[in-house]
């Protein structure tokens, strides 16, 4: 199934049936050419499921640490509190990453991916809420 609607990055290529495809597009902000990886719909959904699972797992670990603080002695409470805090932070990070996972990622030119590059819908395109 080919699909041209993206959650975040509008890339003018068809989504491949299987696997992924690397393609070159031009940045609308600086004019440089970027390499983006477009994944198949099944692969994108698997990544979304992975981030959902990591979110739930991190949140479950945070809740478990919080519940274990009740019977724990004074020596263990700081460690359990730290574990609960880390669980909440990781759950939030994975949840936010899930919101932008659409099967399109910038592969080049930087290690930090976007770093100021903008891949957006053209002006006048209705937002995702209005389509």
N, CA, C and O atoms as a GROMACS GRO file, in nm:
protein
  524
    1UNK      N    1   0.084  -0.117   0.000
    1UNK     CA    2   0.000   0.000   0.000
    1UNK      C    3   0.089   0.124   0.000
    1UNK      O    4   0.168   0.143   0.093
    2UNK      N    5   0.079   0.205  -0.100
    2UNK     CA    6   0.156   0.329  -0.106
    2UNK      C    7   0.076   0.440  -0.040
    2UNK      O    8  -0.045   0.450  -0.058
    3UNK      N    9   0.145   0.521   0.035
    3UNK     CA   10   0.077   0.628   0.107
    3UNK      C   11   0.163   0.753   0.103
    3UNK      O   12   0.285   0.745   0.121
    4UNK      N   13   0.103   0.866   0.079
    4UNK     CA   14   0.178   0.991   0.073
    4UNK      C   15   0.149   1.082   0.190
    4UNK      O   16   0.205   1.192   0.195
    5UNK      N   17   0.066   1.044   0.282
    5UNK     CA   18   0.037   1.128   0.397
    5UNK      C   19   0.131   1.092   0.510
    5UNK      O   20   0.143   0.975   0.547
    6UNK      N   21   0.196   1.192   0.564
    6UNK     CA   22   0.292   1.170   0.672
    6UNK      C   23   0.247   1.249   0.793
    6UNK      O   24   0.183   1.354   0.780
    7UNK      N   25   0.280   1.202   0.909
    7UNK     CA   26   0.245   1.274   1.031
    7UNK      C   27   0.328   1.400   1.046
    7UNK      O   28   0.275   1.505   1.083
    8UNK      N   29   0.457   1.392   1.017
    8UNK     CA   30   0.548   1.503   1.045
    8UNK      C   31   0.618   1.553   0.920
    8UNK      O   32   0.614   1.673   0.892
    9UNK      N   33   0.681   1.465   0.845
    9UNK     CA   34   0.766   1.505   0.733
    9UNK      C   35   0.696   1.479   0.599
    9UNK      O   36   0.672   1.363   0.565
   10UNK      N   37   0.664   1.583   0.523
   10UNK     CA   38   0.606   1.560   0.391
   10UNK      C   39   0.716   1.534   0.288
   10UNK      O   40   0.783   1.627   0.244
   11UNK      N   41   0.733   1.411   0.250
   11UNK     CA   42   0.836   1.374   0.154
   11UNK      C   43   0.765   1.330   0.026
   11UNK      O   44   0.678   1.243   0.031
   12UNK      N   45   0.802   1.389  -0.088
   12UNK     CA   46   0.730   1.359  -0.213
   12UNK      C   47   0.772   1.227  -0.277
   12UNK      O   48   0.812   1.226  -0.394
   13UNK      N   49   0.764   1.118  -0.205
   13UNK     CA   50   0.792   0.985  -0.259
   13UNK      C   51   0.684   0.890  -0.209
   13UNK      O   52   0.620   0.915  -0.108
   14UNK      N   53   0.666   0.782  -0.283
   14UNK     CA   54   0.570   0.682  -0.241
   14UNK      C   55   0.632   0.593  -0.134
   14UNK      O   56   0.751   0.564  -0.137
   15UNK      N   57   0.551   0.552  -0.040
   15UNK     CA   58   0.596   0.462   0.065
   15UNK      C   59   0.616   0.324   0.003
   15UNK      O   60   0.528   0.276  -0.068
   16UNK      N   61   0.730   0.258   0.029
   16UNK     CA   62   0.753   0.125  -0.030
   16UNK      C   63   0.661   0.020   0.033
   16UNK      O   64   0.612   0.037   0.144
   17UNK      N   65   0.639  -0.087  -0.041
   17UNK     CA   66   0.556  -0.196   0.009
   17UNK      C   67   0.621  -0.270   0.125
   17UNK      O   68   0.555  -0.306   0.222
   18UNK      N   69   0.753  -0.292   0.115
   18UNK     CA   70   0.827  -0.367   0.217
   18UNK      C   71   0.957  -0.296   0.245
   18UNK      O   72   1.014  -0.231   0.157
   19UNK      N   73   1.005  -0.307   0.369
   19UNK     CA   74   1.135  -0.253   0.404
   19UNK      C   75   1.137  -0.102   0.408
   19UNK      O   76   1.044  -0.038   0.458
   20UNK      N   77   1.245  -0.046   0.355
   20UNK     CA   78   1.259   0.100   0.353
   20UNK      C   79   1.330   0.143   0.225
   20UNK      O   80   1.386   0.062   0.152
   21UNK      N   81   1.324   0.272   0.200
   21UNK     CA   82   1.384   0.328   0.080
   21UNK      C   83   1.448   0.461   0.120
   21UNK      O   84   1.385   0.544   0.185
   22UNK      N   85   1.574   0.481   0.081
   22UNK     CA   86   1.642   0.608   0.104
   22UNK      C   87   1.623   0.696  -0.018
   22UNK      O   88   1.640   0.650  -0.132
   23UNK      N   89   1.588   0.820   0.004
   23UNK     CA   90   1.568   0.913  -0.106
   23UNK      C   91   1.625   1.050  -0.068
   23UNK      O   92   1.640   1.081   0.050
   24UNK      N   93   1.655   1.130  -0.168
   24UNK     CA   94   1.714   1.262  -0.145
   24UNK      C   95   1.607   1.368  -0.169
   24UNK      O   96   1.537   1.365  -0.270
   25UNK      N   97   1.595   1.461  -0.075
   25UNK     CA   98   1.501   1.572  -0.087
   25UNK      C   99   1.574   1.701  -0.053
   25UNK      O  100   1.680   1.700   0.008
   26UNK      N  101   1.515   1.812  -0.094
   26UNK     CA  102   1.576   1.942  -0.068
   26UNK      C  103   1.511   2.006   0.055
   26UNK      O  104   1.389   2.006   0.069
   27UNK      N  105   1.595   2.061   0.144
   27UNK     CA  106   1.547   2.129   0.264
   27UNK      C  107   1.486   2.262   0.222
   27UNK      O  108   1.544   2.338   0.145
   28UNK      N  109   1.366   2.290   0.275
   28UNK     CA  110   1.299   2.415   0.239
   28UNK      C  111   1.359   2.535   0.311
   28UNK      O  112   1.336   2.649   0.271
   29UNK      N  113   1.437   2.511   0.416
   29UNK     CA  114   1.496   2.622   0.492
   29UNK      C  115   1.629   2.667   0.433
   29UNK      O  116   1.652   2.786   0.415
   30UNK      N  117   1.719   2.572   0.403
   30UNK     CA  118   1.854   2.610   0.360
   30UNK      C  119   1.886   2.571   0.217
   30UNK      O  120   1.986   2.617   0.162
   31UNK      N  121   1.804   2.488   0.154
   31UNK     CA  122   1.828   2.448   0.017
   31UNK      C  123   1.923   2.331   0.001
   31UNK      O  124   1.947   2.286  -0.111
   32UNK      N  125   1.980   2.279   0.112
   32UNK     CA  126   2.070   2.164   0.102
   32UNK      C  127   1.991   2.038   0.073
   32UNK      O  128   1.870   2.030   0.099
   33UNK      N  129   2.060   1.940   0.019
   33UNK     CA  130   1.997   1.812  -0.009
   33UNK      C  131   2.014   1.721   0.111
   33UNK      O  132   2.125   1.706   0.164
   34UNK      N  133   1.905   1.660   0.153
   34UNK     CA  134   1.904   1.569   0.267
   34UNK      C  135   1.868   1.429   0.219
   34UNK      O  136   1.792   1.413   0.124
   35UNK      N  137   1.921   1.329   0.286
   35UNK     CA  138   1.880   1.192   0.261
   35UNK      C  139   1.781   1.153   0.369
   35UNK      O  140   1.811   1.162   0.488
   36UNK      N  141   1.664   1.109   0.328
   36UNK     CA  142   1.563   1.064   0.424
   36UNK      C  143   1.532   0.917   0.397
   36UNK      O  144   1.538   0.871   0.283
   37UNK      N  145   1.499   0.846   0.503
   37UNK     CA  146   1.461   0.706   0.492
   37UNK      C  147   1.310   0.697   0.511
   37UNK      O  148   1.257   0.738   0.613
   38UNK      N  149   1.243   0.642   0.410
   38UNK     CA  150   1.098   0.622   0.413
   38UNK      C  151   1.074   0.473   0.433
   38UNK      O  152   1.115   0.392   0.351
   39UNK      N  153   1.007   0.439   0.542
   39UNK     CA  154   0.980   0.299   0.574
   39UNK      C  155   0.842   0.257   0.525
   39UNK      O  156   0.754   0.341   0.503
   40UNK      N  157   0.826   0.127   0.507
   40UNK     CA  158   0.695   0.075   0.469
   40UNK      C  159   0.597   0.098   0.584
   40UNK      O  160   0.638   0.124   0.698
   41UNK      N  161   0.469   0.088   0.554
   41UNK     CA  162   0.367   0.110   0.655
   41UNK      C  163   0.379   0.008   0.767
   41UNK      O  164   0.363   0.043   0.885
   42UNK      N  165   0.406  -0.117   0.733
   42UNK     CA  166   0.420  -0.221   0.835
   42UNK      C  167   0.539  -0.192   0.926
   42UNK      O  168   0.531  -0.209   1.048
   43UNK      N  169   0.648  -0.150   0.867
   43UNK     CA  170   0.768  -0.120   0.947
   43UNK      C  171   0.744   0.001   1.037
   43UNK      O  172   0.788   0.002   1.152
   44UNK      N  173   0.675   0.102   0.986
   44UNK     CA  174   0.644   0.220   1.068
   44UNK      C  175   0.553   0.182   1.184
   44UNK      O  176   0.571   0.231   1.296
   45UNK      N  177   0.456   0.096   1.158
   45UNK     CA  178   0.366   0.053   1.266
   45UNK      C  179   0.439  -0.030   1.371
   45UNK      O  180   0.408  -0.021   1.490
   46UNK      N  181   0.537  -0.111   1.328
   46UNK     CA  182   0.617  -0.188   1.425
   46UNK      C  183   0.697  -0.094   1.515
   46UNK      O  184   0.706  -0.117   1.636
   47UNK      N  185   0.754   0.012   1.457
   47UNK     CA  186   0.828   0.109   1.538
   47UNK      C  187   0.735   0.181   1.635
   47UNK      O  188   0.773   0.209   1.749
   48UNK      N  189   0.613   0.212   1.590
   48UNK     CA  190   0.517   0.274   1.680
   48UNK      C  191   0.481   0.180   1.795
   48UNK      O  192   0.469   0.223   1.910
   49UNK      N  193   0.465   0.051   1.764
   49UNK     CA  194   0.437  -0.046   1.869
   49UNK      C  195   0.554  -0.058   1.966
   49UNK      O  196   0.534  -0.073   2.087
   50UNK      N  197   0.676  -0.052   1.914
   50UNK     CA  198   0.794  -0.056   1.999
   50UNK      C  199   0.794   0.061   2.097
   50UNK      O  200   0.817   0.042   2.216
   51UNK      N  201   0.768   0.182   2.047
   51UNK     CA  202   0.767   0.298   2.135
   51UNK      C  203   0.651   0.293   2.233
   51UNK      O  204   0.665   0.338   2.347
   52UNK      N  205   0.536   0.239   2.192
   52UNK     CA  206   0.425   0.221   2.285
   52UNK      C  207   0.464   0.125   2.397
   52UNK      O  208   0.438   0.152   2.515
   53UNK      N  209   0.527   0.014   2.360
   53UNK     CA  210   0.570  -0.083   2.461
   53UNK      C  211   0.674  -0.026   2.556
   53UNK      O  212   0.668  -0.050   2.676
   54UNK      N  213   0.770   0.050   2.502
   54UNK     CA  214   0.871   0.112   2.587
   54UNK      C  215   0.809   0.216   2.681
   54UNK      O  216   0.852   0.230   2.795
   55UNK      N  217   0.708   0.287   2.633
   55UNK     CA  218   0.638   0.384   2.718
   55UNK      C  219   0.568   0.314   2.833
   55UNK      O  220   0.582   0.353   2.948
   56UNK      N  221   0.493   0.210   2.801
   56UNK     CA  222   0.419   0.136   2.904
   56UNK      C  223   0.516   0.069   3.002
   56UNK      O  224   0.493   0.071   3.123
   57UNK      N  225   0.623   0.009   2.949
   57UNK     CA  226   0.721  -0.056   3.036
   57UNK      C  227   0.790   0.041   3.130
   57UNK      O  228   0.809   0.010   3.247
   58UNK      N  229   0.826   0.158   3.080
   58UNK     CA  230   0.890   0.259   3.165
   58UNK      C  231   0.795   0.310   3.272
   58UNK      O  232   0.834   0.329   3.387
   59UNK      N  233   0.670   0.331   3.233
   59UNK     CA  234   0.571   0.376   3.330
   59UNK      C  235   0.542   0.268   3.434
   59UNK      O  236   0.524   0.299   3.552
   60UNK      N  237   0.538   0.143   3.391
   60UNK     CA  238   0.518   0.033   3.486
   60UNK      C  239   0.634   0.024   3.585
   60UNK      O  240   0.613  -0.001   3.703
   61UNK      N  241   0.757   0.042   3.537
   61UNK     CA  242   0.873   0.040   3.626
   61UNK      C  243   0.866   0.155   3.726
   61UNK      O  244   0.901   0.138   3.843
   62UNK      N  245   0.821   0.272   3.681
   62UNK     CA  246   0.808   0.386   3.771
   62UNK      C  247   0.704   0.359   3.880
   62UNK      O  248   0.726   0.390   3.997
   63UNK      N  249   0.591   0.302   3.841
   63UNK     CA  250   0.486   0.271   3.938
   63UNK      C  251   0.534   0.164   4.035
   63UNK      O  252   0.507   0.173   4.155
   64UNK      N  253   0.604   0.064   3.985
   64UNK     CA  254   0.656  -0.041   4.072
   64UNK      C  255   0.754   0.016   4.175
   64UNK      O  256   0.747  -0.018   4.293
   65UNK      N  257   0.843   0.103   4.130
   65UNK     CA  258   0.937   0.166   4.223
   65UNK      C  259   0.863   0.249   4.327
   65UNK      O  260   0.899   0.249   4.445
   66UNK      N  261   0.760   0.321   4.284
   66UNK     CA  262   0.683   0.403   4.377
   66UNK      C  263   0.611   0.316   4.479
   66UNK      O  264   0.605   0.351   4.597
   67UNK      N  265   0.556   0.204   4.435
   67UNK     CA  266   0.487   0.114   4.528
   67UNK      C  267   0.584   0.045   4.624
   67UNK      O  268   0.550   0.019   4.739
   68UNK      N  269   0.703   0.015   4.576
   68UNK     CA  270   0.802  -0.050   4.662
   68UNK      C  271   0.860   0.046   4.766
   68UNK      O  272   0.922   0.002   4.863
   69UNK      N  273   0.840   0.176   4.748
   69UNK     CA  274   0.888   0.272   4.848
   69UNK      C  275   0.809   0.262   4.977
   69UNK      O  276   0.859   0.299   5.083
   70UNK      N  277   0.685   0.213   4.970
   70UNK     CA  278   0.600   0.205   5.090
   70UNK      C  279   0.660   0.111   5.194
   70UNK      O  280   0.680   0.152   5.308
   71UNK      N  281   0.690  -0.016   5.158
   71UNK     CA  282   0.746  -0.104   5.261
   71UNK      C  283   0.898  -0.094   5.277
   71UNK      O  284   0.954  -0.153   5.369
   72UNK      N  285   0.964  -0.022   5.189
   72UNK     CA  286   1.111  -0.019   5.190
   72UNK      C  287   1.162   0.060   5.310
   72UNK      O  288   1.096   0.151   5.361
   73UNK      N  289   1.281   0.023   5.351
   73UNK     CA  290   1.346   0.095   5.460
   73UNK      C  291   1.403   0.227   5.410
   73UNK      O  292   1.402   0.257   5.291
   74UNK      N  293   1.453   0.304   5.506
   74UNK     CA  294   1.508   0.437   5.473
   74UNK      C  295   1.627   0.429   5.378
   74UNK      O  296   1.650   0.521   5.301
   75UNK      N  297   1.702   0.320   5.384
   75UNK     CA  298   1.822   0.310   5.300
   75UNK      C  299   1.786   0.290   5.152
   75UNK      O  300   1.860   0.336   5.064
   76UNK      N  301   1.675   0.224   5.125
   76UNK     CA  302   1.637   0.196   4.986
   76UNK      C  303   1.554   0.306   4.921
   76UNK      O  304   1.550   0.316   4.798
   77UNK      N  305   1.488   0.388   5.000
   77UNK     CA  306   1.395   0.486   4.943
   77UNK      C  307   1.458   0.581   4.842
   77UNK      O  308   1.396   0.607   4.740
   78UNK      N  309   1.579   0.634   4.865
   78UNK     CA  310   1.636   0.724   4.762
   78UNK      C  311   1.658   0.654   4.628
   78UNK      O  312   1.639   0.715   4.522
   79UNK      N  313   1.699   0.528   4.632
   79UNK     CA  314   1.721   0.454   4.508
   79UNK      C  315   1.589   0.427   4.436
   79UNK      O  316   1.581   0.439   4.314
   80UNK      N  317   1.487   0.390   4.512
   80UNK     CA  318   1.356   0.366   4.452
   80UNK      C  319   1.296   0.496   4.398
   80UNK      O  320   1.230   0.497   4.294
   81UNK      N  321   1.318   0.606   4.471
   81UNK     CA  322   1.270   0.735   4.423
   81UNK      C  323   1.339   0.772   4.292
   81UNK      O  324   1.275   0.823   4.200
   82UNK      N  325   1.469   0.748   4.285
   82UNK     CA  326   1.543   0.773   4.161
   82UNK      C  327   1.494   0.685   4.047
   82UNK      O  328   1.480   0.731   3.934
   83UNK      N  329   1.467   0.558   4.078
   83UNK     CA  330   1.414   0.467   3.976
   83UNK      C  331   1.277   0.511   3.926
   83UNK      O  332   1.249   0.503   3.807
   84UNK      N  333   1.193   0.556   4.018
   84UNK     CA  334   1.060   0.605   3.978
   84UNK      C  335   1.073   0.730   3.891
   84UNK      O  336   1.003   0.744   3.791
   85UNK      N  337   1.163   0.818   3.930
   85UNK     CA  338   1.184   0.940   3.850
   85UNK      C  339   1.236   0.908   3.711
   85UNK      O  340   1.189   0.965   3.612
   86UNK      N  341   1.334   0.818   3.702
   86UNK     CA  342   1.386   0.778   3.571
   86UNK      C  343   1.279   0.711   3.486
   86UNK      O  344   1.271   0.734   3.365
   87UNK      N  345   1.197   0.628   3.549
   87UNK     CA  346   1.088   0.564   3.476
   87UNK      C  347   0.992   0.665   3.415
   87UNK      O  348   0.949   0.650   3.301
   88UNK      N  349   0.958   0.768   3.493
   88UNK     CA  350   0.868   0.872   3.442
   88UNK      C  351   0.934   0.950   3.329
   88UNK      O  352   0.870   0.979   3.228
   89UNK      N  353   1.062   0.983   3.345
   89UNK     CA  354   1.134   1.058   3.241
   89UNK      C  355   1.141   0.978   3.112
   89UNK      O  356   1.114   1.031   3.004
   90UNK      N  357   1.177   0.849   3.122
   90UNK     CA  358   1.185   0.766   3.002
   90UNK      C  359   1.047   0.745   2.939
   90UNK      O  360   1.035   0.747   2.817
   91UNK      N  361   0.945   0.726   3.021
   91UNK     CA  362   0.810   0.709   2.967
   91UNK      C  363   0.768   0.834   2.890
   91UNK      O  364   0.710   0.823   2.782
   92UNK      N  365   0.798   0.951   2.945
   92UNK     CA  366   0.764   1.076   2.876
   92UNK      C  367   0.841   1.088   2.745
   92UNK      O  368   0.784   1.127   2.643
   93UNK      N  369   0.970   1.055   2.747
   93UNK     CA  370   1.053   1.066   2.626
   93UNK      C  371   1.003   0.971   2.517
   93UNK      O  372   0.993   1.010   2.401
   94UNK      N  373   0.973   0.847   2.554
   94UNK     CA  374   0.923   0.751   2.455
   94UNK      C  375   0.785   0.792   2.403
   94UNK      O  376   0.756   0.775   2.285
   95UNK      N  377   0.702   0.846   2.491
   95UNK     CA  378   0.569   0.891   2.449
   95UNK      C  379   0.580   1.006   2.349
   95UNK      O  380   0.507   1.010   2.249
   96UNK      N  381   0.668   1.101   2.375
   96UNK     CA  382   0.687   1.213   2.284
   96UNK      C  383   0.744   1.165   2.150
   96UNK      O  384   0.706   1.217   2.045
   97UNK      N  385   0.833   1.069   2.154
   97UNK     CA  386   0.891   1.014   2.030
   97UNK      C  387   0.784   0.940   1.950
   97UNK      O  388   0.785   0.942   1.827
   98UNK      N  389   0.694   0.874   2.020
   98UNK     CA  390   0.584   0.804   1.954
   98UNK      C  391   0.498   0.901   1.874
   98UNK      O  392   0.447   0.866   1.767
   99UNK      N  393   0.481   1.022   1.923
   99UNK     CA  394   0.398   1.121   1.856
   99UNK      C  395   0.452   1.167   1.722
   99UNK      O  396   0.376   1.215   1.638
  100UNK      N  397   0.583   1.152   1.699
  100UNK     CA  398   0.641   1.197   1.572
  100UNK      C  399   0.690   1.081   1.487
  100UNK      O  400   0.751   1.104   1.382
  101UNK      N  401   0.667   0.959   1.529
  101UNK     CA  402   0.711   0.843   1.451
  101UNK      C  403   0.614   0.819   1.337
  101UNK      O  404   0.500   0.777   1.359
  102UNK      N  405   0.658   0.847   1.215
  102UNK     CA  406   0.572   0.828   1.099
  102UNK      C  407   0.638   0.746   0.989
  102UNK      O  408   0.585   0.736   0.879
  103UNK      N  409   0.754   0.688   1.018
  103UNK     CA  410   0.822   0.608   0.918
  103UNK      C  411   0.912   0.687   0.826
  103UNK      O  412   0.963   0.633   0.728
  104UNK      N  413   0.933   0.815   0.855
  104UNK     CA  414   1.023   0.899   0.776
  104UNK      C  415   1.126   0.958   0.871
  104UNK      O  416   1.089   1.022   0.970
  105UNK      N  417   1.254   0.937   0.842
  105UNK     CA  418   1.358   0.993   0.927
  105UNK      C  419   1.471   1.047   0.841
  105UNK      O  420   1.502   0.993   0.735
  106UNK      N  421   1.532   1.154   0.889
  106UNK     CA  422   1.645   1.214   0.818
  106UNK      C  423   1.769   1.131   0.848
  106UNK      O  424   1.801   1.108   0.965
  107UNK      N  425   1.838   1.085   0.744
  107UNK     CA  426   1.954   0.998   0.761
  107UNK      C  427   2.086   1.072   0.745
  107UNK      O  428   2.189   1.026   0.794
  108UNK      N  429   2.085   1.185   0.677
  108UNK     CA  430   2.207   1.257   0.648
  108UNK      C  431   2.171   1.403   0.633
  108UNK      O  432   2.060   1.426   0.586
  109UNK      N  433   2.245   1.501   0.665
  109UNK     CA  434   2.389   1.507   0.681
  109UNK      C  435   2.439   1.502   0.824
  109UNK      O  436   2.560   1.502   0.844
  110UNK      N  437   2.353   1.498   0.925
  110UNK     CA  438   2.403   1.509   1.062
  110UNK      C  439   2.367   1.387   1.144
  110UNK      O  440   2.276   1.312   1.111
  111UNK      N  441   2.442   1.369   1.251
  111UNK     CA  442   2.411   1.260   1.344
  111UNK      C  443   2.287   1.291   1.426
  111UNK      O  444   2.215   1.200   1.466
  112UNK      N  445   2.262   1.419   1.451
  112UNK     CA  446   2.147   1.457   1.531
  112UNK      C  447   2.022   1.476   1.446
  112UNK      O  448   1.925   1.538   1.491
  113UNK      N  449   2.024   1.426   1.327
  113UNK     CA  450   1.912   1.425   1.233
  113UNK      C  451   1.875   1.566   1.187
  113UNK      O  452   1.944   1.620   1.101
  114UNK      N  453   1.771   1.626   1.237
  114UNK     CA  454   1.717   1.748   1.178
  114UNK      C  455   1.811   1.868   1.193
  114UNK      O  456   1.844   1.931   1.092
  115UNK      N  457   1.853   1.902   1.308
  115UNK     CA  458   1.942   2.014   1.337
  115UNK      C  459   1.913   2.136   1.249
  115UNK      O  460   1.998   2.178   1.170
  116UNK      N  461   1.794   2.190   1.264
  116UNK     CA  462   1.759   2.312   1.192
  116UNK      C  463   1.698   2.292   1.055
  116UNK      O  464   1.650   2.388   0.996
  117UNK      N  465   1.698   2.171   1.004
  117UNK     CA  466   1.638   2.148   0.872
  117UNK      C  467   1.488   2.134   0.887
  117UNK      O  468   1.438   2.081   0.986
  118UNK      N  469   1.416   2.183   0.788
  118UNK     CA  470   1.271   2.182   0.794
  118UNK      C  471   1.214   2.108   0.675
  118UNK      O  472   1.239   2.144   0.560
  119UNK      N  473   1.139   2.005   0.702
  119UNK     CA  474   1.064   1.935   0.598
  119UNK      C  475   0.918   1.954   0.636
  119UNK      O  476   0.866   1.884   0.723
  120UNK      N  477   0.852   2.047   0.570
  120UNK     CA  478   0.715   2.080   0.606
  120UNK      C  479   0.624   2.073   0.485
  120UNK      O  480   0.669   2.064   0.370
  121UNK      N  481   0.494   2.076   0.516
  121UNK     CA  482   0.397   2.086   0.409
  121UNK      C  483   0.412   2.221   0.341
  121UNK      O  484   0.449   2.318   0.407
  122UNK      N  485   0.386   2.229   0.211
  122UNK     CA  486   0.391   2.358   0.142
  122UNK      C  487   0.289   2.456   0.202
  122UNK      O  488   0.189   2.412   0.258
  123UNK      N  489   0.313   2.587   0.191
  123UNK     CA  490   0.217   2.685   0.243
  123UNK      C  491   0.080   2.664   0.180
  123UNK      O  492   0.068   2.636   0.061
  124UNK      N  493  -0.023   2.680   0.262
  124UNK     CA  494  -0.160   2.665   0.213
  124UNK      C  495  -0.215   2.524   0.225
  124UNK      O  496  -0.334   2.503   0.204
  125UNK      N  497  -0.131   2.426   0.260
  125UNK     CA  498  -0.178   2.289   0.278
  125UNK      C  499  -0.254   2.282   0.409
  125UNK      O  500  -0.202   2.326   0.512
  126UNK      N  501  -0.376   2.227   0.410
  126UNK     CA  502  -0.450   2.219   0.536
  126UNK      C  503  -0.377   2.131   0.636
  126UNK      O  504  -0.308   2.036   0.599
  127UNK      N  505  -0.394   2.163   0.762
  127UNK     CA  506  -0.327   2.086   0.867
  127UNK      C  507  -0.386   1.947   0.877
  127UNK      O  508  -0.490   1.917   0.817
  128UNK      N  509  -0.320   1.863   0.952
  128UNK     CA  510  -0.363   1.724   0.968
  128UNK      C  511  -0.503   1.717   1.027
  128UNK      O  512  -0.578   1.624   0.997
  129UNK      N  513  -0.539   1.814   1.110
  129UNK     CA  514  -0.671   1.812   1.172
  129UNK      C  515  -0.783   1.843   1.073
  129UNK      O  516  -0.898   1.803   1.095
  130UNK      N  517  -0.751   1.913   0.965
  130UNK     CA  518  -0.853   1.954   0.868
  130UNK      C  519  -0.861   1.864   0.746
  130UNK      O  520  -0.942   1.890   0.657
  131UNK      N  521  -0.779   1.759   0.738
  131UNK     CA  522  -0.782   1.671   0.621
  131UNK      C  523  -0.880   1.560   0.638
  131UNK      O  524  -0.895   1.477   0.548
   0.00000   0.00000   0.00000
